């Protein structure tokens, strides 16, 4: 199952971005370094596994959240919190990609070199990653207090879309084939993760983020 998040600012400069919390999985190589090795080297698998489970429970109520947001300030605030966490995850993925690219460029990176630097770098990303997971876990728990119910996505031949309107922002949930990511490298990082979570007829959140 895939959860890709995008948000857009109407009337302002838009930069397309994506964060995949529960990605589709393909055995993909990133340059000379396999994505599985990157995840393993930096010790991301366990935390990302936990993130995937939490995001699955959130994804199940997104259609109901769309229906309730117009009449409930609590649901609107819940969506704002969800947006904030996804942007934090997006920025963290950017940091991981930038770091690995830097090592490859300046050190003709090999697995040994990456492993020798992974302990220090893992300290830099493990705490924010755990913070993201805790925030997402709290959001998942709060959905019960909002009386959000699980709904199955209808099986349609055409792409299915759910609009979550928040002030001047638009949240779109689209099927995976319709999502265009900001960065192929980021997609390769997250596409690797958690193939056991992949299912058919996915619901995907498409996010356009602010530049920065």
C-alpha positions in Angstrom: 0.0 0.0 0.0 1.4 3.4 -0.9 1.0 6.6 1.0 2.5 9.6 -0.8 1.8 13.0 0.6 1.6 16.4 -1.2 0.3 19.8 -0.4 -0.2 22.9 -2.5 -0.4 26.6 -1.8 -2.9 28.3 -4.1 -1.7 31.5 -5.6 1.9 31.1 -4.5 4.9 29.5 -6.0 4.5 25.8 -6.1 7.2 23.1 -5.9 6.1 19.5 -6.3 7.3 17.2 -3.5 6.5 13.8 -2.2 7.0 11.7 0.9 6.2 8.1 0.7 5.5 6.6 4.0 4.3 3.2 2.8 5.9 2.9 -0.6 5.6 0.5 -3.5 8.7 -1.6 -3.6 11.0 -2.4 -6.5 14.6 -3.8 -6.4 16.2 -0.6 -7.6 19.8 0.5 -7.6 20.8 4.1 -6.9 24.0 4.8 -8.8 26.5 2.2 -7.7 24.9 1.8 -4.3 21.9 -0.4 -3.8 19.0 1.3 -1.9 18.7 -1.7 0.5 22.3 -1.1 1.5 21.6 2.6 2.2 18.7 1.7 4.5 20.7 -1.0 6.2 23.9 1.1 6.6 22.0 4.0 8.3 19.8 1.7 10.4 16.5 3.0 9.0 14.6 -0.2 8.5 13.1 -0.6 12.0 11.9 2.9 12.4 10.5 3.0 8.9 8.7 -0.3 9.6 7.0 1.3 12.6 6.2 4.4 10.5 4.6 2.2 7.9 2.3 0.5 10.4 1.2 3.8 11.9 0.6 5.4 8.5 -1.5 2.4 7.4 -4.0 3.1 10.2 -4.1 6.8 9.3 -4.6 6.0 5.6 -7.7 4.0 6.4 -9.6 7.0 7.7 -8.5 9.6 5.1 -11.7 9.4 3.0 -13.8 10.0 6.1 -11.6 12.9 7.2 -12.3 14.5 3.8 -16.0 14.3 4.5 -15.8 15.7 8.0 -13.3 18.5 7.5 -15.8 21.0 6.3 -17.9 20.8 9.5 -15.3 20.0 12.1 -12.4 22.3 13.2 -11.0 19.3 15.1 -10.6 17.3 11.9 -9.1 20.3 10.2 -6.5 20.7 12.9 -5.8 17.0 12.7 -5.1 17.3 9.0 -2.8 20.3 9.7 -0.8 18.2 12.1 -0.6 15.4 9.6 0.7 17.8 7.0 3.4 19.1 9.4 4.7 15.6 10.1 4.9 14.7 6.4 6.9 17.8 5.7 9.3 16.9 8.4 9.7 13.4 7.0 10.2 14.9 3.5 13.0 17.1 4.8 14.6 14.2 6.6 14.6 12.2 3.4 16.2 15.1 1.7 19.0 15.1 4.3 19.7 11.4 3.8 19.8 11.7 0.1 22.1 14.7 0.2 24.5 13.0 2.6 24.8 9.8 0.6 25.3 11.9 -2.6 28.0 13.9 -0.9 29.9 10.7 0.2 29.6 9.2 -3.2 30.9 12.4 -5.0 33.8 13.2 -2.8 34.9 9.9 -1.5 34.2 7.5 -4.5 32.1 5.8 -1.9 32.3 2.2 -1.1 30.3 0.2 1.4 33.2 0.2 3.9 33.5 4.0 3.8 29.8 4.5 4.3 29.7 2.1 7.2 32.6 3.9 8.8 30.6 7.1 8.7 27.1 5.7 9.4 27.4 5.7 13.2 27.9 9.5 13.4 25.4 10.2 10.7 22.8 7.8 12.2 22.9 9.9 15.4 22.0 12.9 13.4 18.9 11.3 11.8 17.7 8.7 14.4 16.4 11.3 16.8 14.3 13.3 14.3 13.1 10.1 12.7 11.9 8.8 16.1 10.3 12.2 16.8 8.4 11.9 13.5 7.2 8.5 14.4 6.0 9.6 17.8 4.1 12.5 16.3 2.6 10.3 13.7 1.6 7.8 16.3 -0.1 10.5 18.3 -2.0 11.6 15.2 -3.1 8.0 14.6 -4.3 7.6 18.2 -6.2 10.9 18.0 -8.3 9.8 15.0 -10.3 7.7 17.5 -11.4 10.8 19.4 -12.5 12.4 16.1 -14.8 9.4 15.4 -13.1 8.9 12.0 -14.1 5.6 10.5 -12.4 3.4 8.0 -13.6 3.3 4.5 -12.4 1.3 1.5 -11.5 3.1 -1.6 -14.1 2.3 -4.3 -12.7 0.3 -7.2 -12.8 2.6 -10.2 -11.4 2.4 -13.7 -10.5 6.1 -13.6 -8.1 7.5 -11.0 -9.9 8.1 -7.7 -9.4 11.5 -6.0 -10.3 12.8 -2.6 -9.9 16.6 -2.0 -9.1 17.8 1.5 -9.5 21.6 1.5 -7.8 23.5 4.3 -7.9 27.3 4.1 -6.2 28.0 0.8 -4.5 24.7 0.6 -5.6 21.6 -1.3 -4.8 18.0 -0.3 -5.2 15.4 -3.0 -5.4 11.7 -2.6 -4.7 10.0 -5.9 -3.8 6.6 -7.2 -0.1 5.8 -7.5 0.1 6.1 -11.2 -0.9 9.7 -11.1 1.7 10.9 -8.6 4.6 12.9 -9.9 7.5 13.2 -7.4 9.9 16.0 -7.0 13.0 13.8 -6.9 13.7 10.5 -8.5 16.5 9.9 -6.0 14.0 10.3 -3.1 11.6 7.9 -4.8 14.4 5.3 -5.1 15.2 5.6 -1.4 11.6 5.2 -0.3 10.6 2.7 -3.0 12.8 0.1 -1.5 11.1 0.1 1.9 8.9 -2.6 3.3 7.8 -4.7 0.4 5.6 -6.8 2.7 3.3 -3.8 3.0 2.5 -3.6 -0.7 -1.1 -4.2 -1.6 -3.3 -3.7 -4.7 -5.7 -0.8 -5.2 -3.7 1.6 -3.3 -4.7 5.0 -2.1 -2.0 7.7 -2.4 -1.8 11.2 -1.0 -0.3 13.6 -3.5 1.6 16.6 -1.9 2.9 19.8 -3.4 5.1 21.5 -0.9 6.5 25.0 -0.5 10.0 25.6 -1.8 12.7 26.2 0.8 
